Amino acid sequence: ELGKTLCNSHLITERELKVQCEANILGIIERAEEDFVSFSAYSPHTWCSAVSLCTVNCCISDRPEQVHISVTGKPTEMTITWIQSKASKEALVSYYATKEGAEKTKTELDVSVDTYEEGGWLGFIYSCTLGDLIPSVQYNYTVGTEFGELQEPYTFTACPKIEASSGVRFIAYGDMGDISHSREVMGRVNEHIKNENVNLVLHLGDIAYAGGDQSIWDSWMRNISPIAATIPYMAIEGNHERDYQFAAYNHRFRNPGNESGSYTTKYYSFDYGNIHFLGFTFEDFLDLDNNPEFGAQREWIIADLKEANENRHKTPWVIAFAHRPLYCSDEDYEMRT
């Protein structure tokens, strides 16, 4: 009976709800203790969402939504990701160069379909990588399935050639969330992108501040889509992505981990114009006394920076980005997150 009233859950029986409830509540308690926050910091909506008991705004559209693009490190490629309510094996991507005389080609590409169930989320994440793009050329694109397509195409500009003469303008920020002030920031960022020829955005962790509530992730990604669907939106995890072992972050973002040899969304690198960008996570560095070598990430960073240094003739700039500060003179926990 309980399962019939759940808007956003795959859980059916009372026993399943009880098991999931215990696991999720233990996870929230553990996080609260680690982050030194009171339980009052979690709203009733968040608690309910964590155990999949709320009737929440879970109604993802049949049409594509939450569209965003990301780079692979190759100027001839761009990855497009979007969400729809239903799974399909007939996803279609159509794109063409907008420059005069360019042929409009409607192309069916290999599209991967992904999902996750943590937090009771229901939806399907589609992604594909466009190839054979001409560097610095503008493209229109649309995506969809037999259940619905974009009503209007989005536009992006392909990455510039990887060479020292390629200038890059980017915006970097962190700690955004999905509240009125953050939407004001989104509006200002959008104005900068339109007026100042910004190439890409770096989001330095603490992305949606969802606290386990998957509807907040959906809302945030809808609000950021006018930006993220038109220029690459590259994110790195922070401590506020830790719910359900970073499930939402790991599934919703297509970072170039495979392309850069890390084989993970947690840390990765890419070249863009005359810059080599390296994103890494501090969330694996929390127990330095017992992990002095920092594990696989440390070894990957060393190898990646060595290769980047050898390519300074093409990418003279090397920029590393992460969520937490590298150095902090204050012992207060909040100052370090």
N, C-alpha and C positions, 0 to 999 in steps of 0.2 A: 504494500500500500504506500509506503514512504516513497518508493521509487517513482510512483506515478506523479508525485507532486514536485519532483526535483526538476528544475528548469535546466540546470547546467551540469548534469552528472551522469556518468555511465554506471553508477552504483545502483543496484536494484534492491537487494534484500536488506533487512534490518541488521543482519550479521555483518554484511559487507560494510554498511555504514559505521558500525561499531568499531570494526578493525581499522578502517581508514581514519575514523575520528581519533582513536588512540594514537596512531602513528603521526598524524598531522599536528595534534595538540602537543605531543612530546617534542616535535620539531620546532614549534613556535616557542615553547618554554626554553628549549636549548638555545635558540637564537636570542631570546630576550635576555637570558643570563649572560651570553657572550657579548651582547651589545650594550649591556648595562642600562636597559630601558625598562620602565615599569610596564606592567600588563595593560595599564590604561592607555598606553600608546597605540594599542590595537583596538580598532573600532569594533562594535558588535557585528557590523557587516563583514569585516575581515575575518572574525572568528567563525561566522557562519559559512563564509566562502571556503575557509580552510577545511571544513568538514563536509562541504558540498550539501548544505542544508538550506541555502538561501534561494529564493526566487530572485535572481539577479538579472541585470541587463545583459543577457547572454546571446541575444538573437542576432548573430552574425548574418549578414545579408547573403542572398544567393549570388549577388553581383560581387565582383572583386572589391576588396577594401584593404586598408592598411598597406597600401603599395609603397615599397621602398626599393632603392637600388644600392648596390655596393660594388666595389672594384675587386678585381682578381689579381692585380699587379701587372696585367698586360694591357697596353693602351688599345688593343683591338677587341677587348671584351668588356662586358658589363653584365652583372647579375641582377635580375629582377625577381622580387619576392612579393607575394600577396596572399591574402587569406580569403577563403570562401567557406560557406556553411556545409557544403557537400563535397564528397570525394568524387573525382572524375579521372578517367583515363584518356580524356579527349581535350585536355587543356591546349589552348591555342595562344601563340604569341605572334603579333603582327607588328613589324617595324620597318621604317624606311627613312632614308636621309632626306632632310628638308631642303638641301641646297638645290638651286635651279638646275634642271636637267637630270637630276638623279632619278633612277628608276624606283618606283614604289614596289617593294617586294613583300608579299605576305607569306611568311615562312612558319611552318610548324616545327618547333624545336623540342628536344628532349626536355621534359618537365618532371621534376621530382616532387612527390607529394609526401608531406610529413604531418605528424600530429603529436600531441602529448596529452596525458589525462590528469596530470598533477593539478590539484586545486579544483578538480571537476570541470576543467575546460573542455569544451567541444568546439571543434573547428578543424579546418585543414589548411596547411601551409604549402603553397605552391612556389617553386622557384626554378628558374632556368637561366642559363648564361648565353647572352648574345655574342656571336663571334663575327669575325671579318669586318669589324667596324673600322672606319677611317678616322685616325686620331684627330681630335679637335673639331670634328664635324657634328652638327646638330641632327638629332634623330627624333622622330615621333614614334610612339609605340602604344599598343593597346594589348590587354591580356584578358583572359576569361576562359570559361568552359561552356558546355552546352546549357548550363544552368543560368548563365548570365555573363555579359562582358562589360567592360568600361563603356560608359556612354560617350565620353570624350577622351581623345588620346592625351597622354602625357608627353613631355618633351625633355630630353636630356642632351648634354654635349659629351661626346666620347672623350676619353682621357687624352691628354696631350702626349706627344712622343716623350720617351724617357731620355732626356738629354739635358746638359747643363744650361742651355739657353732657354729652357721652358720655365716661365714664371708661374708661381702657384699662389692663389689666395684661398685661405681656409679659415673657418670659424671653429673654435674649440670652447667647450663648456662642459660642466658636469652638474650633478645634483639638480635635476629639473622637476620631476613629478608631474602630476596631472591636476593642478589647481589653477585658480584664476590668474595668479601671478606668472605661472609658467606659461600659460597661454599668451600672456602679454609678451613674454620673452620670445615665444615662437613667432609672433607677429613682427617683432623687431628684427629677428633673424631673417625672416622672409623678405623684409624690406632691404636689408643689406645684400641678400643674394641677388635681388632684382636690380639694385642700383650700383653695386660695386663688383659685379662679375666674379662672385665667389665660386670656387671650384668644388669644394667638398666641406663636410662637417665632421668633426671629431667629437663624440660624446664620451666624456671621461668618467663613466660609471655613475651609479645611483640614478637610474634612468627614469623609471615610471613611479618609483616608491609605491609599488603595488602591495607590499606586505602580504603576499600570498593571494590577494584578490585578483583573479584573472580578468575580471571585467575592467579593472583599472588599466591593465596592460592593453586591452582592446581599445579603450577610450583614448589612452595616450597615443597609441600608434595611429589611430584615425586622425588625431589632431596634428601629428607631425607629418602626415602623409603629403600635404601640399609642398613641403620642403623636401622630404626624403624620397619622393617619387621623381624629383627633377635633378637632384645632385646626389652623389654618393654620400650615404650616411653611415659612418663607420663608428661602431661603439665598442667599448671595453667594459668588462664587468666591474661592479663595486660591491661593497658589503650589502647593499640593499637589493641585490639580485640573488641573494643566497637562498631564498625560499625554494623548497623542494629541490635542493642541490642544483640551483641555477637553471632549473628546467625551462622556464619561459625564455630566459636569455639565450640558452643554448639552441633552442629550436627556432626562435623568431628571427635571429640574425644569421646572415650568411657571410661570415668572415673568411678571408682567404688563408685559413690554416693549412689546408692540404697543399695549396699552391706555394706556401712559404716554408713547408717542411715541419710545422709544429703539429699538424694533424689534429687540431683542436680549435674551438672557438675562443678559448680562454686567453690565448696569446698568439700573435700572428704579425706579419709584416707585409708591406707592399711598396712598390715604387709608384710615384705619381709625379710626372714632370721631372723637376730637378731635385726631388726630395725622396729619401728613403724613410718611410714611417715604420715605427716599431711599437706595437701595442702590447702591453704585458699586464699581468694581474698581480696584485698584492695579496690576494685572498689565499694564496698558497704559501705566503711568507710569514704567517702569524706565529709560528712556533720555531723561531730561529735557533734556540738553544738545542732543540732536538733534531733540527734539520739544517745543519750549517751549510750544506751544499745546495740547498734550495731545489734539489731534484732535477727533473728533466727540463724544466723551464730555464733554469740557469744555464745548462749546457746548450740549449737551443739559442739563448740570447747571445752567448759567447760566439757561437758559430755564425749566427746571423750578422752580428756586428763586424766580424772578421771579413765576411763576404762584402758587406756594405762598404767597408773601408777600402777594399780593392776596387770598388766601382765608383770612387769619388770623381772620376773624370766625367761620369754621366750624372750621378746624383751627389753633388758636393755637400748637400745638406742631409744630415741624419737627425730625425726628430723622434724621440721616444715619448710615449704617452701612457698614463695609467691613472688610477683613481686616487690613491693616497699620496701624500707628500713624501718625497724621498728623504727629507730631513725635517725634523720637528723638535724644537727645544722644550716643548711643553709635554709633560707626562699625561695630561688629561686625555682619556680615550677618545672623546668626541673631537679633539683637535687633530687626532691622527686618522680620522675616517672621513 
